[in-house]
Amino acid sequence: MSTTDATHSGDSRKLLAAKASIGASALLAVGKLAAGLTSGSLALLSEAGHAAVDTGATILTFFAVREAEKPADDEHHYGHGKFESLAALIETGFLFGLALFVVGEGWRRLSQPPEMIDAGWLAFAVLGVSMLVDATRWVQLSKIAREEGSEALAADALHFSSDLVSSAFVLVGLIAAQAGYPQGDALAAFAVAAFIAIAGFRLGRRTIETLLDAAPQDLAPRIARAIADTPGVIEVESLRLRKVGSEVIGEAVVGVARTLSVEQAARIKDNAAAAILAIAPQANVTLAAQPRALDDETVIERILLVAAHRHLPVHRILTQLVGERLSISLDMEVDGAMPHGRAHAIAADFEAALCGEFGADSEINTHIEPLAAHILSGADAPESLCVAVEATLREAIGAAPEIFRIDHLRVRETAGGLVVNYHCSVDPASSVESVHAAVDAAERAARDRFPQILRIIGHAEPTDPRR
């Protein structure tokens, strides 16, 4: 099933539930009114009024649900979900108005001589059917409201739960009146009014919280924990949530290591979004990543990060600690055709940024180099030259125990000079430092013999010496 089909299925389910609720409320209102007029019971008449209000409320719920399911448009960027909250707020006003009316009428009856109540089979039958219908609607609407996230249907379910209890009080009041305590009916009406008011208070508090964009207290800590537990997230700096109908909308700012690439930070955000949906499928949280410095960043990582922000290639980084003062030396590459004055200004800005990173008393020394051309036109050098270069390299590494073979030698002629590439086999147990020193020694020997070499690169391949 596609997402659109699933949405339409959910919409029709909620609308069908609202329509069924309208029909049941209307029938119960008519039945309770007839039984109340026949018996003269204030409690039963109060229940008829309550059912009439429920009918109006369920009609309002139907239209609210239908409007709330409309997609976002140019005027409502967050959709129409708050139509349900508005309908629930109106229902709250109806409930409080009815409760006040019932209290006033009950007080009037208590202050006057008791009225005779003739509760026949019709009154008891209507109450029995009403309690059965209310119990069924309460269970069904609660389930649908919970599964679909409908605030208006949840309000209807709350009504019917209170209807069930208030009908029970009316039944007790009628039994008391039949037993010779006519004031029991008025007292039952007070109990009905109390439950109507309680239902209105609970519904109103929740609705006002939604309209005022209060964060869902049961969901916010769970979402915060899901984000914080996502690998790569240092901390959850801020999280704001609010309900819009059945959907929870919000924004979160998470701290990530500033040394990460844009792609890595985006992947962390995607993982955090997936973690949120796993616990709250109705949530739509926009995530923003804020770069943060980590305590375990090395000096080299921090230098490279400052350079990367300025798109500056740097190499040969050397750091020293002279007493309490940090000294940094490095080569910085710029376009070789750039005027030196502009290149110096770039270097000065880079040095200032490094001082801002490491402290104003840091010593920064930059060496400006021309950026090597990305592509050089070249051709294979004569065979005699290749043999001579290879012999020089073999002689240079002959005394180095770490290197025991040279192969894949390539010598190319370019406009800038010779480019030499070769592979050498080294003992896997040798240290990086010793291998690097041996390769450097071979490079210096080759440059001394062939000054026209522009670049020489030796790739050290770990190989078992016994092979």
C-alpha positions as CSV (number, residue, x, y, z in Angstrom):
1,M,0.0,0.0,0.0
2,S,1.3,3.4,-0.9
3,T,1.7,6.3,1.6
4,T,-1.2,8.1,-0.1
5,D,-3.5,5.0,0.1
6,A,-2.6,4.5,3.8
7,T,-3.5,8.2,4.5
8,H,-6.8,7.9,2.7
9,S,-7.6,4.7,4.6
10,G,-6.9,6.4,7.9
11,D,-8.9,9.5,7.0
12,S,-12.0,7.4,6.1
13,R,-11.7,5.4,9.3
14,K,-11.7,8.6,11.4
15,L,-14.6,10.1,9.4
16,L,-16.6,6.9,9.7
17,A,-16.1,6.9,13.5
18,A,-17.2,10.5,13.7
19,K,-20.3,9.8,11.6
20,A,-21.2,6.8,13.8
21,S,-20.8,8.9,16.9
22,I,-23.2,11.5,15.6
23,G,-25.9,8.9,14.9
24,A,-25.5,7.3,18.3
25,S,-25.5,10.6,20.2
26,A,-28.6,11.8,18.5
27,L,-30.6,8.6,19.2
28,L,-29.5,8.6,22.8
29,A,-30.4,12.3,23.2
30,V,-34.0,11.7,21.9
31,G,-34.4,8.6,24.0
32,K,-33.2,10.3,27.2
33,L,-35.4,13.3,26.6
34,A,-38.5,11.2,26.1
35,A,-37.7,9.2,29.2
36,G,-36.9,12.3,31.3
37,L,-40.1,14.1,30.3
38,T,-42.1,11.0,31.0
39,S,-40.5,10.4,34.4
40,G,-39.9,14.0,35.5
41,S,-36.3,13.1,36.5
42,L,-34.0,16.1,36.5
43,A,-31.0,13.7,36.4
44,L,-32.4,12.0,33.3
45,L,-33.2,15.4,31.7
46,S,-29.7,16.5,32.5
47,E,-28.4,13.5,30.7
48,A,-30.6,14.3,27.8
49,G,-29.1,17.8,27.7
50,H,-25.6,16.2,28.0
51,A,-26.4,13.9,25.0
52,A,-27.7,16.8,23.0
53,V,-24.4,18.6,23.6
54,D,-22.6,15.5,22.7
55,T,-24.5,15.4,19.4
56,G,-23.5,18.9,18.6
57,A,-20.0,18.2,19.7
58,T,-19.7,15.1,17.5
59,I,-21.1,17.0,14.5
60,L,-18.4,19.6,15.2
61,T,-15.8,16.8,15.5
62,F,-16.8,15.4,12.1
63,F,-16.2,18.7,10.4
64,A,-13.0,19.3,12.4
65,V,-11.6,15.9,11.5
66,R,-12.4,16.5,7.8
67,E,-10.7,19.9,7.8
68,A,-7.7,18.8,9.8
69,E,-6.8,16.1,7.3
70,K,-6.3,18.6,4.5
71,P,-2.6,18.9,3.5
72,A,-0.5,22.0,4.1
73,D,-1.0,24.9,1.7
74,D,0.3,28.4,1.1
75,E,-1.8,29.8,4.0
76,H,-1.2,26.9,6.5
77,H,2.4,25.8,6.2
78,Y,2.0,23.4,9.1
79,G,-1.3,21.9,7.9
80,H,-4.8,22.2,9.3
81,G,-4.3,19.9,12.4
82,K,-5.3,22.6,14.9
83,F,-8.9,22.6,13.6
84,E,-9.3,19.5,15.9
85,S,-7.9,21.5,18.8
86,L,-10.3,24.4,18.1
87,A,-13.3,22.0,17.9
88,A,-12.2,20.4,21.3
89,L,-12.0,23.9,22.9
90,I,-15.6,24.7,21.7
91,E,-16.8,21.3,23.1
92,T,-15.2,22.3,26.4
93,G,-17.3,25.5,26.5
94,F,-20.4,23.4,25.9
95,L,-19.6,21.1,28.7
96,F,-19.0,23.8,31.3
97,G,-22.2,25.6,30.2
98,L,-24.3,22.4,30.6
99,A,-22.7,21.7,34.0
100,L,-23.6,25.1,35.3
101,F,-27.2,24.7,34.0
102,V,-27.6,21.3,35.7
103,V,-26.2,22.7,39.0
104,G,-28.6,25.6,38.9
105,E,-31.6,23.4,38.2
106,G,-30.6,20.9,40.9
107,W,-30.2,23.7,43.5
108,R,-33.7,25.0,42.6
109,R,-35.3,21.5,43.1
110,L,-33.5,21.0,46.4
111,S,-34.7,24.4,47.7
112,Q,-38.3,23.5,46.8
113,P,-40.6,20.7,48.0
114,P,-39.6,17.4,46.5
115,E,-41.2,16.6,43.1
116,M,-42.7,13.2,42.5
117,I,-40.7,11.1,40.0
118,D,-42.3,8.2,38.1
119,A,-39.5,6.2,36.6
120,G,-41.0,3.5,34.5
121,W,-39.5,0.8,32.4
122,L,-38.7,3.3,29.6
123,A,-36.3,5.3,31.8
124,F,-34.4,2.2,33.0
125,A,-34.3,0.8,29.5
126,V,-33.0,4.0,28.0
127,L,-30.3,4.2,30.7
128,G,-29.3,0.6,30.1
129,V,-29.0,1.0,26.4
130,S,-27.2,4.3,26.9
131,M,-24.6,2.8,29.2
132,L,-24.0,-0.1,26.8
133,V,-23.6,2.3,23.8
134,D,-21.4,4.7,25.8
135,A,-19.1,1.8,26.8
136,T,-18.8,0.6,23.3
137,R,-18.1,4.0,21.8
138,W,-15.6,4.8,24.6
139,V,-13.5,1.7,23.8
140,Q,-13.8,2.0,20.0
141,L,-13.1,5.8,19.8
142,S,-10.2,5.6,22.3
143,K,-8.6,2.9,20.2
144,I,-9.1,4.9,16.9
145,A,-8.0,8.2,18.4
146,R,-4.8,6.6,19.8
147,E,-3.9,4.8,16.6
148,E,-4.7,7.8,14.3
149,G,-3.5,10.5,16.7
150,S,-6.9,12.4,16.5
151,E,-7.4,15.0,19.2
152,A,-11.1,15.5,18.3
153,L,-11.9,11.8,18.5
154,A,-10.0,11.6,21.8
155,A,-12.3,14.4,23.1
156,D,-15.4,12.4,22.0
157,A,-14.0,9.3,23.7
158,L,-13.5,11.4,26.9
159,H,-17.1,12.5,26.7
160,F,-18.4,9.0,26.4
161,S,-16.4,7.8,29.4
162,S,-18.0,10.5,31.5
163,D,-21.4,9.7,30.0
164,L,-21.0,6.1,31.2
165,V,-20.3,7.2,34.7
166,S,-23.0,9.9,34.8
167,S,-25.6,7.5,33.5
168,A,-24.7,5.2,36.3
169,F,-25.3,8.1,38.8
170,V,-28.7,8.8,37.1
171,L,-29.6,5.2,37.5
172,V,-28.8,5.3,41.2
173,G,-30.8,8.5,41.6
174,L,-33.9,6.9,40.0
175,I,-33.6,3.8,42.1
176,A,-33.3,6.1,45.2
177,A,-36.4,8.1,44.1
178,Q,-38.4,4.8,43.6
179,A,-37.3,3.7,47.1
180,G,-38.8,6.9,48.6
181,Y,-36.0,9.4,48.5
182,P,-37.1,11.8,45.8
183,Q,-34.1,14.2,46.5
184,G,-31.8,11.4,45.3
185,D,-32.6,12.4,41.8
186,A,-31.4,16.0,42.3
187,L,-28.3,14.8,44.1
188,A,-27.6,12.4,41.2
189,A,-27.9,15.5,38.9
190,F,-25.2,17.2,41.0
191,A,-23.0,14.1,40.4
192,V,-23.7,14.3,36.7
193,A,-22.7,18.0,36.7
194,A,-19.5,17.2,38.5
195,F,-18.5,14.6,36.0
196,I,-19.4,16.9,33.1
197,A,-17.2,19.6,34.6
198,I,-14.3,17.2,35.3
199,A,-14.5,16.0,31.7
200,G,-14.5,19.6,30.5
201,F,-11.6,20.5,32.6
202,R,-9.4,17.6,31.4
203,L,-10.3,18.2,27.8
204,G,-9.9,22.0,28.1
205,R,-6.5,21.7,29.8
206,R,-5.1,19.4,27.1
207,T,-6.6,21.5,24.3
208,I,-5.3,24.8,25.6
209,E,-1.8,23.2,26.0
210,T,-2.0,22.2,22.3
211,L,-3.2,25.7,21.2
212,L,-0.4,27.3,23.2
213,D,2.2,25.0,21.6
214,A,3.1,23.3,24.9
215,A,5.6,20.6,24.4
216,P,4.2,17.0,24.7
217,Q,5.7,16.1,28.1
218,D,5.4,12.4,27.6
219,L,7.2,12.4,24.3
220,A,9.9,15.2,24.6
221,P,12.2,13.2,27.0
222,R,12.0,10.1,24.8
223,I,12.9,12.0,21.6
224,A,15.8,13.8,23.4
225,R,17.2,10.5,24.6
226,A,16.8,8.9,21.1
227,I,18.8,11.8,19.6
228,A,21.5,11.8,22.3
229,D,22.0,8.0,21.8
230,T,22.7,8.4,18.1
231,P,26.4,7.7,17.4
232,G,28.3,10.9,16.5
233,V,26.0,13.2,18.5
234,I,28.0,15.0,21.2
235,E,25.0,16.6,22.9
236,V,21.4,17.8,22.3
237,E,21.8,21.6,22.5
238,S,18.1,22.4,22.1
239,L,14.8,20.6,21.4
240,R,11.5,22.2,20.7
241,L,8.3,20.3,20.1
242,R,4.6,21.2,19.5
243,K,1.5,19.3,18.5
244,V,-0.4,20.1,15.3
245,G,-3.4,17.8,15.2
246,S,-2.1,14.3,15.1
247,E,1.4,15.3,14.2
248,V,4.3,16.5,16.4
249,I,6.4,19.1,14.8
250,G,9.7,20.5,16.1
251,E,13.3,21.5,15.7
252,A,16.5,20.1,17.4
253,V,20.1,21.4,17.4
254,V,22.7,18.7,18.0
255,G,26.4,19.2,18.6
256,V,28.8,17.2,16.4
257,A,32.6,17.2,16.0
258,R,33.7,20.1,13.9
259,T,36.4,17.9,12.3
260,L,33.6,16.0,10.4
261,S,32.9,16.5,6.8
262,V,29.6,17.8,5.6
263,E,28.6,14.3,4.4
264,Q,29.5,12.8,7.8
265,A,27.4,15.4,9.7
266,A,24.5,14.8,7.3
267,R,24.7,11.1,7.9
268,I,24.5,11.7,11.7
269,K,21.4,13.8,11.2
270,D,19.8,11.1,9.1
271,N,20.5,8.5,11.7
272,A,19.0,10.7,14.5
273,A,15.9,11.4,12.3
274,A,15.5,7.6,11.9
275,A,15.8,7.1,15.6
276,I,13.1,9.6,16.3
277,L,10.7,8.0,13.8
278,A,11.3,4.6,15.4
279,I,9.7,5.8,18.7
280,A,7.4,8.5,17.3
281,P,6.2,7.8,13.7
282,Q,4.0,10.9,14.0
283,A,6.9,13.2,14.7
284,N,8.4,15.6,12.1
285,V,11.6,17.0,13.7
286,T,14.0,19.2,11.7
287,L,17.6,18.6,12.8
288,A,20.5,21.1,12.6
289,A,24.1,20.2,13.3
290,Q,26.3,22.6,15.2
291,P,30.1,21.9,15.0
292,R,31.8,21.6,18.4
293,A,35.5,21.3,19.4
294,L,36.4,18.1,21.1
295,D,38.8,17.7,23.9
296,D,40.8,15.0,22.1
297,E,41.5,17.0,18.9
298,T,45.2,16.9,18.0
299,V,47.2,20.1,17.1
300,I,47.5,18.8,13.5
301,E,43.8,18.2,13.2
302,R,43.1,21.7,14.4
303,I,45.6,23.2,12.0
304,L,44.1,21.3,9.0
305,L,40.6,22.3,10.1
306,V,41.5,26.0,10.0
307,A,43.2,25.5,6.6
308,A,40.2,23.6,5.2
309,H,37.8,26.5,6.2
310,R,40.0,28.7,3.9
311,H,40.5,26.1,1.2
312,L,44.2,26.3,1.7
313,P,46.4,23.3,0.9
314,V,49.1,23.0,3.6
315,H,51.8,20.4,4.2
316,R,55.1,19.8,6.1
317,I,53.5,20.9,9.4
318,L,55.9,21.1,12.2
319,T,54.8,21.9,15.8
320,Q,57.1,22.6,18.8
321,L,56.6,23.5,22.4
322,V,59.2,26.1,23.3
323,G,58.7,26.5,27.1
324,E,55.0,27.3,27.5
325,R,54.8,28.7,23.9
326,L,53.5,26.7,20.9
327,S,55.4,27.2,17.7
328,I,53.9,26.1,14.3
329,S,55.7,26.0,11.0
330,L,54.1,24.9,7.7
331,D,54.1,25.2,4.0
332,M,51.1,26.9,2.4
333,E,50.3,26.5,-1.3
334,V,48.7,29.3,-3.4
335,D,48.3,29.9,-7.2
336,G,51.8,30.5,-8.6
337,A,50.5,33.3,-10.8
338,M,49.0,35.2,-7.8
339,P,50.7,38.5,-6.9
340,H,52.9,38.0,-3.9
341,G,51.2,40.9,-2.0
342,R,47.8,39.1,-2.2
343,A,49.4,35.8,-1.3
344,H,51.0,37.4,1.8
345,A,47.6,38.8,2.8
346,I,46.1,35.3,2.6
347,A,49.0,34.0,4.7
348,A,48.5,36.8,7.3
349,D,44.8,36.0,7.6
350,F,45.6,32.3,8.0
351,E,48.2,33.1,10.7
352,A,45.7,35.3,12.6
353,A,43.1,32.4,12.4
354,L,45.7,30.0,13.9
355,C,46.5,32.5,16.7
356,G,42.7,32.7,17.4
357,E,42.6,28.9,17.5
358,F,45.7,28.3,19.7
359,G,46.1,31.6,21.5
360,A,47.5,35.1,20.7
361,D,51.0,34.2,22.1
362,S,51.4,31.3,19.6
363,E,54.3,31.6,17.2
364,I,53.1,31.0,13.6
365,N,55.5,30.7,10.6
366,T,54.2,30.1,7.1
367,H,56.2,29.4,4.0
368,I,54.4,30.3,0.8
369,E,54.8,27.9,-2.1
370,P,53.3,27.9,-5.6
371,L,50.5,25.4,-6.0
372,A,51.6,22.6,-8.3
373,A,49.7,22.3,-11.6
374,H,46.9,19.7,-11.3
375,I,47.8,18.0,-14.6
376,L,51.2,17.9,-16.2
377,S,51.8,16.6,-19.8
378,G,54.4,14.0,-19.7
379,A,56.0,11.1,-21.6
380,D,58.1,8.1,-20.6
381,A,61.8,8.8,-20.2
382,P,64.4,6.9,-22.3
383,E,65.2,3.4,-21.1
384,S,68.8,4.3,-20.3
385,L,67.6,7.1,-17.9
386,C,65.2,4.7,-16.2
387,V,68.0,2.2,-15.7
388,A,70.3,4.9,-14.2
389,V,67.7,6.2,-11.8
390,E,66.9,2.6,-10.7
391,A,70.5,1.8,-10.1
392,T,70.9,5.0,-8.0
393,L,67.9,4.1,-5.8
394,R,69.1,0.5,-5.3
395,E,72.5,1.7,-4.3
396,A,71.0,4.2,-1.9
397,I,68.8,1.7,-0.1
398,G,71.4,-1.1,-0.1
399,A,72.4,-0.2,3.5
400,A,68.8,0.1,4.7
401,P,67.7,-3.2,6.4
402,E,64.1,-2.1,6.2
403,I,64.0,-2.1,2.3
404,F,64.9,-5.2,0.4
405,R,63.5,-4.8,-3.1
406,I,62.6,-2.1,-5.7
407,D,60.1,-2.6,-8.5
408,H,57.4,-0.8,-10.7
409,L,59.9,2.0,-11.4
410,R,58.4,4.7,-13.7
411,V,60.3,7.8,-14.9
412,R,58.4,10.5,-16.9
413,E,59.6,13.7,-18.5
414,T,57.4,16.8,-18.0
415,A,57.9,20.5,-18.7
416,G,58.8,21.0,-15.0
417,G,61.3,18.1,-14.8
418,L,61.4,14.4,-14.1
419,V,58.6,12.6,-12.1
420,V,59.8,9.4,-10.6
421,N,57.4,6.8,-9.0
422,Y,58.4,3.4,-7.6
423,H,57.4,0.7,-5.2
424,C,59.7,-0.8,-2.6
425,S,59.2,-3.9,-0.4
426,V,59.7,-3.4,3.3
427,D,59.6,-5.5,6.4
428,P,56.1,-5.2,7.9
429,A,57.6,-5.1,11.4
430,S,59.7,-2.0,10.6
431,S,58.5,1.2,12.1
432,V,57.0,4.0,10.0
433,E,59.8,6.3,11.1
434,S,62.6,4.0,10.0
435,V,61.0,3.2,6.7
436,H,60.3,6.9,6.0
437,A,64.0,7.8,6.8
438,A,65.2,5.1,4.4
439,V,62.9,6.3,1.6
440,D,64.0,9.9,2.2
441,A,67.6,9.0,2.0
442,A,67.0,7.3,-1.3
443,E,65.2,10.3,-2.6
444,R,68.0,12.7,-1.6
445,A,70.6,10.4,-3.4
446,A,68.5,10.4,-6.6
447,R,68.1,14.2,-6.5
448,D,71.8,14.6,-6.0
449,R,72.5,12.4,-9.1
450,F,69.7,13.8,-11.2
451,P,68.9,17.5,-10.3
452,Q,66.3,17.6,-13.0
453,I,63.9,15.5,-10.8
454,L,60.8,17.5,-10.0
455,R,59.2,14.9,-7.8
456,I,60.0,11.4,-6.6
457,I,57.5,9.3,-4.8
458,G,58.3,5.9,-3.2
459,H,55.4,3.6,-2.1
460,A,56.5,1.3,0.6
461,E,54.7,-2.1,0.4
462,P,54.9,-4.4,3.4
463,T,56.1,-7.8,2.3
464,D,57.4,-10.9,4.1
465,P,61.2,-10.9,3.6
466,R,61.1,-14.7,3.2
467,R,59.1,-14.5,0.0
